[in-house]
Amino acid sequence: MRMVDIIEKKRDGGELSKEEIHFFVKGYTDGLIPDYQASALCMAIYFQDMTDQERADLTMAMVESGDQIDLSAIAGIKVDKHSTGGVGDTTTLPLAAMVAAVGVPVAKMSGRGLGHTGGTIDKLEAIEGFHVELSNDNFAKQVNEIGMAVIGQSGNLTPADKMLYALRDVTGTVSSIPLIASSIMSKKIAAGADAIVLDVKTGDGAFMKTVEDSKLLAQAMVKIGNNVGRKTMAIISDMSQPLGFAIGNALEVKEAIDTLKGNGPEDLNELCYTLGSQMVVLGGKAKTIDEARKMLEEVVANGAALEVLKKFITAQDGDASVVEDTTRLPQAQFEIEVPAKESGYISKIEADDIGTAAMLLGAGRATKESEIDLAVGLVLRKKIGDPVTQGESLMTIYANQQNVDDVLAKIYQHVHISSNKVSAPNLIEAVITE
């Protein structure tokens, strides 16, 4: 088998066999196929697309390029949730506790963030003492005992994906649907879940800017999951404005705790119930979405979900007293209000740029080497559609520096006020099951 023949076949619109795809992935991972040939194939895929079978075969070839996590020691159907990312996406913490509280095990591997704020791991480390290093045995034991555990990504998972992603980043092929879908799904499948719920973001603060493109990506990932034996479904959720109110690590942990106390932002609350209901059904604890939602609402109302969060924090050596006293989380030195310059209605909050404003404060990483300030960030006081009067606060800046002129300028540039009332965007755009 020759790599040049595989490139030419795909260039001309042919369907690659499982053997050809595995030959390419293994050869590239082992250093036998050079970057220029891998780049050529990625570009051919970008223009010619892939069939459902090719996408599934590419995904599994990447899964098999490295370690695979065995979760068989954990009782029950393990359901994982994956978000394609956004601004203020605090979902994992309240969602995992809710779902675990109704008896669906949540065994989660999460990463650190590169961008607006930290990833789930960074947010958890805003809790004093919390650590994400657990042995496989302790990981399984903790999930069996309290229902959830979150650890950092470790081991040699999907090395082919890491190599191909770096290559796509510099060859203009990042936005290829089959390459995105196989990249995301290879990591989820290697992480060992039995079923997967995907939260595919759409809008200004998302990778996919339109609902149509988001649906294409969601359908591609759902088909891959189902084709390789993982029950998979997706929802398309709005990211045209930040999710919830908080953007920043400790601030988002506080918001997660508030959500489990029944005091969270309406959109974050609704997203947790929507995703959680799907997870509970896939986990076999409810037959219908309505039944699953009632179960989740009950564990929030009676405090059971909050208790799971406390046990989870304690089990991973964190200070669980933050649940009752969120002032024990890292606190910023300065709180600076951002007053509206005119009266009217909030018509647009450009999520990506507001996320960048939080990063300028130190809430996220510009490079892998950047250090995060866990205390800083932004808290929105208004969302799209809300009325605002001149002088009223649009958001609060939490900073450890007094000069925040660049952050203020960015906020004023990207929060728009209109004289006409604007409707809030739909939070849930679609549910994709096949």
C-alpha positions as a Markdown table, in Angstrom:
| # | Residue | x | y | z |
|---|---|---|---|---|
| 1 | Met | 0.0 | 0.0 | 0.0 |
| 2 | Arg | 1.3 | 3.5 | -0.9 |
| 3 | Met | 0.3 | 6.8 | 0.6 |
| 4 | Val | 0.3 | 8.5 | -2.7 |
| 5 | Asp | -2.3 | 6.1 | -4.0 |
| 6 | Ile | -4.5 | 6.9 | -1.0 |
| 7 | Ile | -4.1 | 10.6 | -1.6 |
| 8 | Glu | -5.0 | 10.3 | -5.2 |
| 9 | Lys | -8.1 | 8.1 | -4.5 |
| 10 | Lys | -9.5 | 10.7 | -2.1 |
| 11 | Arg | -8.5 | 13.6 | -4.3 |
| 12 | Asp | -10.7 | 12.1 | -7.0 |
| 13 | Gly | -13.6 | 11.5 | -4.7 |
| 14 | Gly | -13.1 | 7.8 | -4.0 |
| 15 | Glu | -14.1 | 6.1 | -0.7 |
| 16 | Leu | -11.2 | 4.9 | 1.3 |
| 17 | Ser | -11.3 | 1.4 | 2.8 |
| 18 | Lys | -10.9 | 0.7 | 6.5 |
| 19 | Glu | -7.4 | -0.8 | 5.7 |
| 20 | Glu | -6.3 | 2.4 | 3.8 |
| 21 | Ile | -7.4 | 4.7 | 6.7 |
| 22 | His | -5.7 | 2.5 | 9.3 |
| 23 | Phe | -2.5 | 2.4 | 7.1 |
| 24 | Phe | -2.5 | 6.2 | 7.0 |
| 25 | Val | -3.2 | 6.8 | 10.7 |
| 26 | Lys | -0.7 | 4.2 | 11.9 |
| 27 | Gly | 2.0 | 5.3 | 9.4 |
| 28 | Tyr | 1.6 | 9.0 | 10.4 |
| 29 | Thr | 1.6 | 8.2 | 14.1 |
| 30 | Asp | 4.7 | 6.1 | 13.8 |
| 31 | Gly | 6.5 | 8.8 | 11.8 |
| 32 | Leu | 6.6 | 6.7 | 8.6 |
| 33 | Ile | 4.4 | 9.1 | 6.6 |
| 34 | Pro | 5.7 | 12.7 | 6.3 |
| 35 | Asp | 3.7 | 15.8 | 7.1 |
| 36 | Tyr | 3.4 | 16.9 | 3.5 |
| 37 | Gln | 1.6 | 13.7 | 2.6 |
| 38 | Ala | -0.7 | 13.8 | 5.6 |
| 39 | Ser | -1.4 | 17.5 | 4.7 |
| 40 | Ala | -2.3 | 16.5 | 1.2 |
| 41 | Leu | -4.8 | 13.9 | 2.5 |
| 42 | Cys | -6.4 | 16.3 | 4.9 |
| 43 | Met | -6.9 | 18.8 | 2.1 |
| 44 | Ala | -8.4 | 16.1 | -0.1 |
| 45 | Ile | -10.8 | 15.2 | 2.7 |
| 46 | Tyr | -11.6 | 18.9 | 3.2 |
| 47 | Phe | -12.7 | 19.2 | -0.4 |
| 48 | Gln | -14.1 | 15.7 | -1.1 |
| 49 | Asp | -15.7 | 15.0 | 2.4 |
| 50 | Met | -16.0 | 11.4 | 3.8 |
| 51 | Thr | -18.8 | 8.9 | 3.9 |
| 52 | Asp | -20.3 | 7.9 | 7.3 |
| 53 | Gln | -18.3 | 4.6 | 7.2 |
| 54 | Glu | -15.0 | 6.5 | 6.4 |
| 55 | Arg | -15.7 | 8.9 | 9.3 |
| 56 | Ala | -16.3 | 5.9 | 11.7 |
| 57 | Asp | -13.2 | 4.1 | 10.5 |
| 58 | Leu | -11.0 | 7.3 | 10.8 |
| 59 | Thr | -12.4 | 7.8 | 14.4 |
| 60 | Met | -11.6 | 4.2 | 15.4 |
| 61 | Ala | -8.1 | 4.3 | 13.8 |
| 62 | Met | -7.3 | 7.4 | 16.0 |
| 63 | Val | -8.8 | 5.7 | 19.1 |
| 64 | Glu | -6.6 | 2.6 | 18.5 |
| 65 | Ser | -3.5 | 4.8 | 18.0 |
| 66 | Gly | -3.1 | 5.0 | 21.8 |
| 67 | Asp | -4.4 | 4.0 | 25.2 |
| 68 | Gln | -8.1 | 3.3 | 25.8 |
| 69 | Ile | -9.7 | 3.8 | 29.3 |
| 70 | Asp | -11.4 | 0.7 | 30.7 |
| 71 | Leu | -14.4 | 1.7 | 32.9 |
| 72 | Ser | -15.7 | -1.8 | 33.3 |
| 73 | Ala | -15.0 | -1.7 | 37.1 |
| 74 | Ile | -17.7 | 1.0 | 37.4 |
| 75 | Ala | -21.2 | -0.3 | 37.9 |
| 76 | Gly | -24.0 | 1.0 | 35.5 |
| 77 | Ile | -24.1 | 2.7 | 32.2 |
| 78 | Lys | -21.4 | 5.3 | 32.0 |
| 79 | Val | -22.6 | 8.4 | 30.2 |
| 80 | Asp | -20.2 | 11.2 | 29.2 |
| 81 | Lys | -21.1 | 14.8 | 28.2 |
| 82 | His | -19.0 | 16.8 | 25.8 |
| 83 | Ser | -19.3 | 20.5 | 24.9 |
| 84 | Thr | -17.7 | 22.0 | 21.9 |
| 85 | Gly | -16.8 | 24.9 | 24.1 |
| 86 | Gly | -17.9 | 28.5 | 24.6 |
| 87 | Val | -17.8 | 31.5 | 26.9 |
| 88 | Gly | -19.0 | 31.0 | 30.5 |
| 89 | Asp | -19.7 | 27.3 | 29.9 |
| 90 | Thr | -19.9 | 26.1 | 33.5 |
| 91 | Thr | -22.2 | 23.2 | 32.8 |
| 92 | Thr | -20.0 | 20.2 | 33.8 |
| 93 | Leu | -20.0 | 20.9 | 37.5 |
| 94 | Pro | -23.7 | 21.3 | 38.3 |
| 95 | Leu | -24.7 | 18.8 | 35.6 |
| 96 | Ala | -22.4 | 16.0 | 36.8 |
| 97 | Ala | -23.7 | 16.4 | 40.4 |
| 98 | Met | -27.3 | 16.3 | 39.3 |
| 99 | Val | -26.9 | 13.3 | 37.1 |
| 100 | Ala | -24.9 | 11.4 | 39.7 |
| 101 | Ala | -27.5 | 12.2 | 42.3 |
| 102 | Val | -30.2 | 10.2 | 40.3 |
| 103 | Gly | -27.9 | 7.2 | 40.0 |
| 104 | Val | -26.1 | 7.6 | 36.6 |
| 105 | Pro | -22.3 | 7.3 | 37.1 |
| 106 | Val | -20.3 | 10.2 | 35.8 |
| 107 | Ala | -16.6 | 9.2 | 35.2 |
| 108 | Lys | -15.2 | 12.3 | 33.5 |
| 109 | Met | -11.8 | 13.2 | 32.0 |
| 110 | Ser | -11.5 | 16.9 | 31.5 |
| 111 | Gly | -8.8 | 19.2 | 30.2 |
| 112 | Arg | -7.3 | 22.6 | 30.9 |
| 113 | Gly | -8.4 | 25.6 | 28.9 |
| 114 | Leu | -6.5 | 27.5 | 26.3 |
| 115 | Gly | -8.5 | 30.6 | 25.6 |
| 116 | His | -11.1 | 32.8 | 27.4 |
| 117 | Thr | -11.0 | 31.0 | 30.8 |
| 118 | Gly | -9.6 | 27.8 | 32.2 |
| 119 | Gly | -11.1 | 24.4 | 31.5 |
| 120 | Thr | -13.0 | 22.3 | 34.0 |
| 121 | Ile | -9.8 | 21.2 | 35.7 |
| 122 | Asp | -8.6 | 24.8 | 36.2 |
| 123 | Lys | -12.0 | 25.8 | 37.6 |
| 124 | Leu | -12.0 | 22.9 | 40.1 |
| 125 | Glu | -8.5 | 23.9 | 41.2 |
| 126 | Ala | -10.0 | 27.2 | 42.4 |
| 127 | Ile | -11.2 | 25.1 | 45.3 |
| 128 | Glu | -8.4 | 24.9 | 47.8 |
| 129 | Gly | -6.7 | 21.5 | 48.0 |
| 130 | Phe | -8.6 | 20.0 | 45.1 |
| 131 | His | -6.5 | 17.6 | 43.0 |
| 132 | Val | -7.3 | 15.8 | 39.7 |
| 133 | Glu | -4.7 | 13.0 | 40.0 |
| 134 | Leu | -6.3 | 9.7 | 40.8 |
| 135 | Ser | -5.2 | 6.2 | 40.1 |
| 136 | Asn | -7.5 | 4.1 | 37.9 |
| 137 | Asp | -8.5 | 2.0 | 40.9 |
| 138 | Asn | -9.3 | 5.1 | 43.0 |
| 139 | Phe | -11.1 | 6.7 | 40.1 |
| 140 | Ala | -13.4 | 3.7 | 39.7 |
| 141 | Lys | -13.9 | 3.3 | 43.5 |
| 142 | Gln | -14.9 | 7.0 | 43.9 |
| 143 | Val | -17.5 | 6.8 | 41.1 |
| 144 | Asn | -18.9 | 3.6 | 42.5 |
| 145 | Glu | -19.2 | 5.2 | 46.0 |
| 146 | Ile | -20.4 | 8.7 | 45.4 |
| 147 | Gly | -21.4 | 8.7 | 41.7 |
| 148 | Met | -18.8 | 11.0 | 40.2 |
| 149 | Ala | -15.1 | 11.8 | 39.7 |
| 150 | Val | -13.3 | 14.2 | 37.5 |
| 151 | Ile | -9.7 | 13.6 | 36.5 |
| 152 | Gly | -7.2 | 15.3 | 34.2 |
| 153 | Gln | -6.5 | 13.8 | 30.8 |
| 154 | Ser | -3.5 | 11.5 | 31.2 |
| 155 | Gly | -1.8 | 8.7 | 29.5 |
| 156 | Asn | -1.3 | 8.3 | 25.8 |
| 157 | Leu | -4.9 | 8.9 | 24.5 |
| 158 | Thr | -5.4 | 9.4 | 20.8 |
| 159 | Pro | -1.8 | 10.5 | 19.8 |
| 160 | Ala | -2.9 | 10.4 | 16.2 |
| 161 | Asp | -5.5 | 13.1 | 16.9 |
| 162 | Lys | -3.0 | 15.3 | 18.6 |
| 163 | Met | -0.6 | 15.1 | 15.6 |
| 164 | Leu | -3.3 | 15.6 | 13.0 |
| 165 | Tyr | -4.9 | 18.5 | 14.9 |
| 166 | Ala | -1.5 | 20.3 | 15.0 |
| 167 | Leu | -1.1 | 19.7 | 11.3 |
| 168 | Arg | -4.7 | 20.9 | 10.5 |
| 169 | Asp | -4.1 | 24.0 | 12.5 |
| 170 | Val | -1.3 | 25.2 | 10.1 |
| 171 | Thr | -2.7 | 23.8 | 6.8 |
| 172 | Gly | -6.2 | 25.5 | 6.7 |
| 173 | Thr | -8.1 | 22.3 | 7.2 |
| 174 | Val | -9.4 | 22.8 | 10.8 |
| 175 | Ser | -13.0 | 23.5 | 9.7 |
| 176 | Ser | -13.5 | 20.2 | 7.8 |
| 177 | Ile | -16.6 | 18.4 | 9.3 |
| 178 | Pro | -15.3 | 14.8 | 9.1 |
| 179 | Leu | -12.0 | 15.9 | 10.6 |
| 180 | Ile | -13.6 | 17.8 | 13.5 |
| 181 | Ala | -16.1 | 15.1 | 14.2 |
| 182 | Ser | -13.6 | 12.2 | 14.2 |
| 183 | Ser | -11.2 | 14.3 | 16.4 |
| 184 | Ile | -13.8 | 15.0 | 19.1 |
| 185 | Met | -15.4 | 11.5 | 19.0 |
| 186 | Ser | -12.0 | 9.7 | 19.1 |
| 187 | Lys | -11.2 | 11.3 | 22.5 |
| 188 | Lys | -14.7 | 10.6 | 23.9 |
| 189 | Ile | -14.6 | 6.9 | 22.8 |
| 190 | Ala | -11.0 | 6.4 | 24.0 |
| 191 | Ala | -12.2 | 7.7 | 27.4 |
| 192 | Gly | -14.4 | 4.7 | 27.8 |
| 193 | Ala | -18.0 | 5.9 | 28.1 |
| 194 | Asp | -20.9 | 3.7 | 27.1 |
| 195 | Ala | -23.0 | 6.6 | 25.9 |
| 196 | Ile | -22.3 | 10.2 | 24.9 |
| 197 | Val | -24.4 | 13.4 | 25.1 |
| 198 | Leu | -22.9 | 16.2 | 22.9 |
| 199 | Asp | -23.6 | 19.9 | 23.5 |
| 200 | Val | -22.8 | 21.5 | 20.1 |
| 201 | Lys | -22.6 | 25.2 | 20.5 |
| 202 | Thr | -23.7 | 27.7 | 17.8 |
| 203 | Gly | -23.3 | 31.4 | 17.4 |
| 204 | Asp | -20.7 | 34.1 | 17.8 |
| 205 | Gly | -18.9 | 32.5 | 20.8 |
| 206 | Ala | -18.9 | 29.0 | 19.2 |
| 207 | Phe | -16.6 | 27.3 | 16.7 |
| 208 | Met | -19.6 | 26.8 | 14.4 |
| 209 | Lys | -21.2 | 30.2 | 13.8 |
| 210 | Thr | -24.5 | 29.0 | 12.1 |
| 211 | Val | -27.2 | 26.6 | 13.2 |
| 212 | Glu | -26.9 | 24.8 | 9.9 |
| 213 | Asp | -23.1 | 24.1 | 10.3 |
| 214 | Ser | -23.7 | 23.1 | 13.9 |
| 215 | Lys | -26.3 | 20.6 | 12.8 |
| 216 | Leu | -24.0 | 19.1 | 10.2 |
| 217 | Leu | -21.3 | 18.7 | 12.9 |
| 218 | Ala | -23.7 | 17.2 | 15.4 |
| 219 | Gln | -25.2 | 14.8 | 12.9 |
| 220 | Ala | -21.7 | 13.7 | 11.9 |
| 221 | Met | -20.7 | 13.0 | 15.5 |
| 222 | Val | -23.9 | 11.2 | 16.5 |
| 223 | Lys | -23.6 | 9.0 | 13.4 |
| 224 | Ile | -20.0 | 8.1 | 14.3 |
| 225 | Gly | -20.9 | 7.3 | 17.9 |
| 226 | Asn | -23.8 | 5.1 | 16.9 |
| 227 | Asn | -21.8 | 3.4 | 14.1 |
| 228 | Val | -19.1 | 2.3 | 16.6 |
| 229 | Gly | -21.5 | 1.0 | 19.2 |
| 230 | Arg | -21.9 | 4.0 | 21.6 |
| 231 | Lys | -25.3 | 5.4 | 22.2 |
| 232 | Thr | -24.9 | 9.0 | 21.1 |
| 233 | Met | -27.1 | 12.1 | 20.8 |
| 234 | Ala | -26.6 | 15.8 | 20.6 |
| 235 | Ile | -28.3 | 19.1 | 21.3 |
| 236 | Ile | -27.5 | 22.4 | 19.5 |
| 237 | Ser | -27.4 | 25.2 | 22.1 |
| 238 | Asp | -26.9 | 28.9 | 21.7 |
| 239 | Met | -23.6 | 30.6 | 22.3 |
| 240 | Ser | -24.4 | 34.0 | 20.6 |
| 241 | Gln | -23.9 | 35.4 | 24.2 |
| 242 | Pro | -22.1 | 34.0 | 27.2 |
| 243 | Leu | -23.8 | 31.2 | 29.0 |
| 244 | Gly | -25.0 | 32.2 | 32.5 |
| 245 | Phe | -23.6 | 35.4 | 34.0 |
| 246 | Ala | -20.0 | 34.4 | 35.2 |
| 247 | Ile | -16.9 | 34.3 | 33.0 |
| 248 | Gly | -13.8 | 33.3 | 35.1 |
| 249 | Asn | -12.7 | 30.3 | 37.1 |
| 250 | Ala | -13.7 | 30.9 | 40.8 |
| 251 | Leu | -16.7 | 33.0 | 39.6 |
| 252 | Glu | -18.0 | 30.1 | 37.5 |
| 253 | Val | -17.5 | 27.6 | 40.4 |
| 254 | Lys | -19.7 | 30.0 | 42.6 |
| 255 | Glu | -22.3 | 30.0 | 39.8 |
| 256 | Ala | -22.3 | 26.2 | 39.6 |
| 257 | Ile | -22.9 | 26.0 | 43.4 |
| 258 | Asp | -25.7 | 28.6 | 43.1 |
| 259 | Thr | -27.3 | 26.5 | 40.4 |
| 260 | Leu | -27.3 | 23.4 | 42.6 |
| 261 | Lys | -28.9 | 25.6 | 45.3 |
| 262 | Gly | -31.7 | 26.5 | 42.8 |
| 263 | Asn | -30.4 | 30.1 | 42.4 |
| 264 | Gly | -28.5 | 29.7 | 39.1 |
| 265 | Pro | -29.0 | 31.7 | 35.9 |
| 266 | Glu | -32.1 | 30.7 | 33.9 |
| 267 | Asp | -30.1 | 29.6 | 30.8 |
| 268 | Leu | -27.5 | 27.6 | 32.7 |
| 269 | Asn | -30.2 | 25.9 | 34.7 |
| 270 | Glu | -32.2 | 25.0 | 31.6 |
| 271 | Leu | -29.2 | 23.7 | 29.7 |
| 272 | Cys | -28.2 | 21.4 | 32.7 |
| 273 | Tyr | -31.8 | 20.0 | 32.8 |
| 274 | Thr | -31.9 | 19.5 | 29.0 |
| 275 | Leu | -28.5 | 17.7 | 28.8 |
| 276 | Gly | -29.0 | 15.9 | 32.1 |
| 277 | Ser | -32.4 | 14.5 | 31.0 |
| 278 | Gln | -30.8 | 13.0 | 28.0 |
| 279 | Met | -28.0 | 11.5 | 30.1 |
| 280 | Val | -30.5 | 10.0 | 32.6 |
| 281 | Val | -32.4 | 8.4 | 29.7 |
| 282 | Leu | -29.3 | 7.0 | 28.1 |
| 283 | Gly | -28.1 | 5.8 | 31.5 |
| 284 | Gly | -31.3 | 3.7 | 31.8 |
| 285 | Lys | -32.7 | 5.5 | 34.9 |
| 286 | Ala | -35.7 | 6.9 | 33.2 |
| 287 | Lys | -37.8 | 5.9 | 30.2 |
| 288 | Thr | -38.8 | 9.4 | 29.0 |
| 289 | Ile | -37.2 | 12.9 | 28.9 |
| 290 | Asp | -40.0 | 14.3 | 31.1 |
| 291 | Glu | -39.5 | 11.6 | 33.7 |
| 292 | Ala | -35.8 | 12.2 | 33.7 |
| 293 | Arg | -36.2 | 16.0 | 34.1 |
| 294 | Lys | -38.6 | 15.5 | 37.1 |
| 295 | Met | -35.9 | 13.3 | 38.8 |
| 296 | Leu | -33.3 | 16.0 | 38.2 |
| 297 | Glu | -35.5 | 18.8 | 39.5 |
| 298 | Glu | -36.2 | 16.7 | 42.6 |
| 299 | Val | -32.5 | 16.2 | 43.5 |
| 300 | Val | -31.9 | 19.9 | 43.2 |
| 301 | Ala | -34.9 | 20.8 | 45.3 |
| 302 | Asn | -34.2 | 18.3 | 48.1 |
| 303 | Gly | -30.4 | 19.1 | 48.2 |
| 304 | Ala | -29.2 | 15.6 | 47.1 |
| 305 | Ala | -27.3 | 17.0 | 44.1 |
| 306 | Leu | -25.5 | 19.6 | 46.4 |
| 307 | Glu | -24.6 | 16.7 | 48.8 |
| 308 | Val | -23.0 | 14.8 | 45.9 |
| 309 | Leu | -20.9 | 17.9 | 45.0 |
| 310 | Lys | -19.7 | 18.2 | 48.6 |
| 311 | Lys | -18.7 | 14.5 | 48.7 |
| 312 | Phe | -17.0 | 14.8 | 45.3 |
| 313 | Ile | -14.9 | 17.8 | 46.5 |
| 314 | Thr | -14.0 | 16.1 | 49.8 |
| 315 | Ala | -13.1 | 12.8 | 48.0 |
| 316 | Gln | -10.6 | 14.8 | 45.8 |
| 317 | Asp | -9.1 | 16.6 | 48.9 |
| 318 | Gly | -10.8 | 19.9 | 48.2 |
| 319 | Asp | -12.3 | 22.2 | 50.8 |
| 320 | Ala | -16.0 | 21.4 | 50.6 |
| 321 | Ser | -16.9 | 24.3 | 52.9 |
| 322 | Val | -16.8 | 26.5 | 49.8 |
| 323 | Val | -20.3 | 25.0 | 49.0 |
| 324 | Glu | -21.8 | 26.8 | 52.1 |
| 325 | Asp | -19.4 | 29.8 | 52.0 |
| 326 | Thr | -18.3 | 30.8 | 48.5 |
| 327 | Thr | -16.2 | 33.6 | 49.8 |
| 328 | Arg | -13.6 | 30.9 | 50.5 |
| 329 | Leu | -13.0 | 30.7 | 46.8 |
| 330 | Pro | -10.2 | 33.0 | 45.4 |
| 331 | Gln | -11.4 | 36.6 | 45.6 |
| 332 | Ala | -10.3 | 39.5 | 43.3 |
| 333 | Gln | -8.9 | 42.7 | 44.8 |
| 334 | Phe | -11.1 | 45.1 | 42.8 |
| 335 | Glu | -14.7 | 45.1 | 41.7 |
| 336 | Ile | -15.3 | 47.6 | 38.9 |
| 337 | Glu | -18.8 | 48.3 | 37.6 |
| 338 | Val | -19.3 | 49.0 | 33.8 |
| 339 | Pro | -22.1 | 51.6 | 33.6 |
| 340 | Ala | -24.3 | 51.7 | 30.4 |
| 341 | Lys | -23.6 | 54.9 | 28.4 |
| 342 | Glu | -27.2 | 55.0 | 27.1 |
| 343 | Ser | -30.7 | 53.7 | 27.9 |
| 344 | Gly | -32.4 | 51.0 | 25.7 |
| 345 | Tyr | -32.3 | 47.3 | 25.4 |
| 346 | Ile | -29.4 | 44.9 | 25.1 |
| 347 | Ser | -29.4 | 43.8 | 21.5 |
| 348 | Lys | -26.1 | 42.0 | 21.2 |
| 349 | Ile | -23.3 | 40.6 | 23.4 |
| 350 | Glu | -20.5 | 39.4 | 21.3 |
| 351 | Ala | -19.5 | 36.3 | 23.3 |
| 352 | Asp | -16.1 | 35.7 | 21.7 |
| 353 | Asp | -14.9 | 39.3 | 22.4 |
| 354 | Ile | -16.3 | 39.4 | 25.9 |
| 355 | Gly | -14.4 | 36.1 | 26.5 |
| 356 | Thr | -11.3 | 37.8 | 25.3 |
| 357 | Ala | -11.9 | 40.7 | 27.7 |
| 358 | Ala | -11.9 | 38.1 | 30.6 |
| 359 | Met | -8.7 | 36.7 | 29.3 |
| 360 | Leu | -7.1 | 40.1 | 29.3 |
| 361 | Leu | -7.7 | 40.2 | 33.1 |
| 362 | Gly | -5.9 | 36.8 | 33.4 |
| 363 | Ala | -8.9 | 34.5 | 33.5 |
| 364 | Gly | -7.6 | 32.4 | 30.6 |
| 365 | Arg | -4.4 | 31.4 | 28.8 |
| 366 | Ala | -3.1 | 33.1 | 25.7 |
| 367 | Thr | -0.4 | 30.3 | 25.4 |
| 368 | Lys | 0.0 | 26.9 | 27.1 |
| 369 | Glu | 2.7 | 28.5 | 29.3 |
| 370 | Ser | 0.4 | 31.4 | 30.6 |
| 371 | Glu | -0.6 | 31.3 | 34.2 |
| 372 | Ile | -4.3 | 31.7 | 35.1 |
| 373 | Asp | -5.5 | 34.1 | 37.8 |
| 374 | Leu | -8.3 | 32.0 | 39.3 |
| 375 | Ala | -10.0 | 35.0 | 41.0 |
| 376 | Val | -10.6 | 37.3 | 38.1 |
| 377 | Gly | -13.2 | 37.6 | 35.4 |
| 378 | Leu | -16.5 | 39.2 | 34.5 |
| 379 | Val | -20.1 | 38.8 | 35.8 |
| 380 | Leu | -22.8 | 40.0 | 33.4 |
| 381 | Arg | -25.7 | 42.0 | 34.9 |
| 382 | Lys | -27.7 | 42.1 | 31.7 |
| 383 | Lys | -28.4 | 39.6 | 28.9 |
| 384 | Ile | -29.8 | 40.0 | 25.3 |
| 385 | Gly | -33.4 | 41.4 | 25.5 |
| 386 | Asp | -33.0 | 43.0 | 28.9 |
| 387 | Pro | -33.9 | 46.7 | 29.4 |
| 388 | Val | -31.1 | 49.0 | 30.7 |
| 389 | Thr | -31.0 | 52.6 | 31.8 |
| 390 | Gln | -28.1 | 55.0 | 31.4 |
| 391 | Gly | -25.6 | 54.5 | 34.3 |
| 392 | Glu | -26.9 | 51.1 | 35.2 |
| 393 | Ser | -24.3 | 48.3 | 35.4 |
| 394 | Leu | -23.8 | 46.2 | 32.3 |
| 395 | Met | -21.4 | 43.9 | 34.1 |
| 396 | Thr | -18.9 | 43.8 | 36.9 |
| 397 | Ile | -15.2 | 43.4 | 36.3 |
| 398 | Tyr | -13.3 | 41.4 | 39.0 |
| 399 | Ala | -9.7 | 42.3 | 38.7 |
| 400 | Asn | -6.4 | 42.2 | 40.6 |
| 401 | Gln | -5.2 | 45.4 | 38.8 |
| 402 | Gln | -6.7 | 48.8 | 39.0 |
| 403 | Asn | -6.1 | 49.8 | 35.4 |
| 404 | Val | -8.6 | 47.9 | 33.3 |
| 405 | Asp | -9.0 | 50.4 | 30.4 |
| 406 | Asp | -8.4 | 47.8 | 27.7 |
| 407 | Val | -11.0 | 45.6 | 29.2 |
| 408 | Leu | -13.6 | 48.4 | 29.5 |
| 409 | Ala | -12.9 | 49.4 | 25.9 |
| 410 | Lys | -13.5 | 45.8 | 24.7 |
| 411 | Ile | -16.8 | 45.5 | 26.7 |
| 412 | Tyr | -18.2 | 48.8 | 25.4 |
| 413 | Gln | -17.2 | 47.9 | 21.8 |
| 414 | His | -18.9 | 44.5 | 22.0 |
| 415 | Val | -22.1 | 45.0 | 24.1 |
| 416 | His | -24.7 | 46.7 | 21.9 |
| 417 | Ile | -27.7 | 48.7 | 23.1 |
| 418 | Ser | -30.7 | 49.4 | 20.9 |
| 419 | Ser | -33.7 | 51.6 | 21.2 |
| 420 | Asn | -35.9 | 48.7 | 20.1 |
| 421 | Lys | -36.6 | 45.7 | 22.2 |
| 422 | Val | -34.9 | 42.5 | 21.0 |
| 423 | Ser | -36.0 | 39.0 | 21.8 |
| 424 | Ala | -33.6 | 36.7 | 23.7 |
| 425 | Pro | -32.1 | 34.0 | 21.5 |
| 426 | Asn | -33.4 | 30.4 | 21.7 |
| 427 | Leu | -31.3 | 28.5 | 24.1 |
| 428 | Ile | -31.9 | 25.0 | 22.5 |
| 429 | Glu | -32.0 | 25.1 | 18.7 |
| 430 | Ala | -32.3 | 21.4 | 18.0 |
| 431 | Val | -32.0 | 17.8 | 19.4 |
| 432 | Ile | -30.1 | 15.4 | 17.1 |
| 433 | Thr | -30.6 | 11.7 | 17.7 |
| 434 | Glu | -29.4 | 10.2 | 14.3 |
